[in-house]
Amino acid sequence: MNEKKVLFTIFGGTGDLAQRKLYPSLFRLYRKGDLVESFAVIGTARRPWTNEKYRDIIKETIAGLEPTTEEAEAFASHFYYQSHDVQDTEHYNTLKKLSDELDAKYQLEGNRLFYLAMSPNFFGTIVSHLKTQGMLDVNGYHRVIIEKPFGTDYETAHQLNQEIAQVFQEEDIYRIDHYLGKEMIQNISAIRFANSIFESLWSNRHIDNIQINIAEDLGVEERGGYYDKSGALKDMVQNHILQILSLLAMEPPVAFSEKEIRAEKIKALEAVRVYTPEEVSKNFVRGQYSAGDFDNKTFAGYKEELNVDPDSKTETFVAGKFLIDNFRWSGVPFYVRTGKRLTEKGTRINVVFKQVPVNVFKDSVGATCEQEVLEPNVLTIYIQPTEGFSLSLNGKEVGQGFNMLPIRLEHRNSAEIIENTPEAYEKLMLDALNGDSTNFTHWAEVAQSWRIVDTIRQTWDKASTEVPQYPARSMGPKEAYDLLAKDGFEWIWTPDEWYRERGLLK
């Protein structure tokens, strides 16, 4: 058992993120023995809660994990609440006093981890006060975890980074992207670098295109006000999708270490072509969901959602093609697709391999006319809600002749494995406690991601054309299909077709 000694200070301790993700993740670490006795948590927010009220909330947030009464009480006893205005200097003095008391009480050796689970507008104010009020003047490590969004474009991200870098070293800044904590995202590296069958084929010599899909069946729900100022491009492409792309495109690292992986991811992102406005118009499309019918239910359009501008041009869908200008990937399109109110919830990657040079079976006895072109071999990595892999191959259909039949080699993690897999936030918080930032984003990655996305955003903001519409619970506007068709490709994942065949989707 490797017990961690640490004081967590969670700014935004009463918020939704803290209650849904952080406290249950800390409890799992407690249950597994990573946190035992020598830890404490200070929750801060403006609400005038007491320690007792805070601990009752903590017990409510972990109720779904079915702790015993004694277990829940023991865990919650490590939590302390401090009503706090992040802009009031005096409040930091009070926070420092409580921090020092808890450091002595639990023998934490000055190890402090600050989690900023609130608006980025306050990040600079918080970290500067941590320094000026002496909260970092203790032995031990001092680390800060920062939630996205990290800025709203390159300029704001750069300014925010400068403010934080005046207080914390880069190696102590943990910019969290919860997708990097997902089991199958981390498995991308295992698939590539532990299997010569794939790494030997992982280039433009053998791969036709790669498709990254992050689909949500939900609409914006109660987040309409926030989402209308953000949109799918900033909400999903700038962070999650470009992080996945960098893992798929990076060169093999010299060693599987934090330093080497990061260096290769940065190189991959720097090789992604930054488009001109004309190239953006050719290679990226946006969409916005309109009212739609699915499975005998009617769904409202985006503009009818709560707190959304009735004249909004905010995109709820993005599809695009990234090109990587290096020796390995020249000429291979990386297609991305993400959106709200799509047909199904799902995150998956499709690696589409090139056709064999000659289809020797097309003129064989028993072959059908459709076999002029064989089905492509496709490696699919399922990330959520199911986890696993599949590889599609062409085999011979049973019977006379050589009629080709696509077959699939498949592995899916069982429900039991998925249920017992550490949740992404649990993994990432333990990484931060261990000082391992492999699965967090470095400033150089964030900066380059914004440079790539900013040109798309600026082009769309200047466009006078209407945003293409797609019916709620479909897989996006026609333009998203045309994007691949003009290159001679098509989307591999088409869940909408299954529902249309059964009359559940028009």
Salt bridges, closest charged atoms under 4 A:
ASP16 OD2 - ARG20 NE 2.69
GLU37 OE1 - HIS78 NE2 3.83
ASP56 OD1 - LYS59 NZ 3.76
GLU71 OE1 - ARG31 NH2 3.26
GLU73 OE2 - LYS59 NZ 2.86
ASP85 OD1 - ARG46 NH1 3.81
ASP88 OD2 - HIS91 NE2 3.66
ASP100 OD2 - LYS96 NZ 2.84
ASP100 OD1 - ARG112 NH2 2.82
GLU101 OE2 - LYS97 NZ 2.88
ASP103 OD2 - ARG112 NH2 3.76
GLU109 OE2 - LYS5 NZ 3.13
GLU170 OE2 - ARG175 NH1 2.81
GLU170 OE2 - HIS442 NE2 3.90
ASP177 OD1 - HIS240 ND1 2.64
GLU183 OE1 - LYS427 NZ 2.46
GLU199 OE1 - ARG192 NE 3.42
GLU199 OE2 - ARG328 NH1 3.40
ASP208 OD1 - LYS354 NZ 3.59
GLU216 OE1 - LYS340 NZ 3.22
GLU221 OE2 - ARG341 NH2 3.94
ASP235 OD1 - LYS148 NZ 3.31
ASP235 OD1 - ARG223 NH2 3.93
GLU251 OE2 - ARG328 NE 2.85
GLU258 OE2 - ARG262 NH1 3.89
GLU264 OE2 - LYS267 NZ 3.50
GLU279 OE2 - ARG273 NH1 3.97
GLU315 OE2 - ARG457 NH1 3.03
ASP325 OD1 - ARG273 NH2 2.91
GLU372 OE2 - LYS362 NZ 3.43
GLU410 OE2 - ARG412 NH2 2.97
GLU423 OE2 - LYS21 NZ 2.95
GLU426 OE2 - LYS32 NZ 2.60
GLU445 OE2 - ARG262 NE 3.59
GLU445 OE1 - LYS265 NZ 3.07
ASP461 OD1 - ARG457 NE 3.16
ASP482 OD2 - LYS478 NZ 2.81
ASP487 OD2 - LYS321 NZ 3.03
ASP496 OD2 - ARG500 NH1 3.04
GLU501 OE1 - ARG502 NH1 3.40
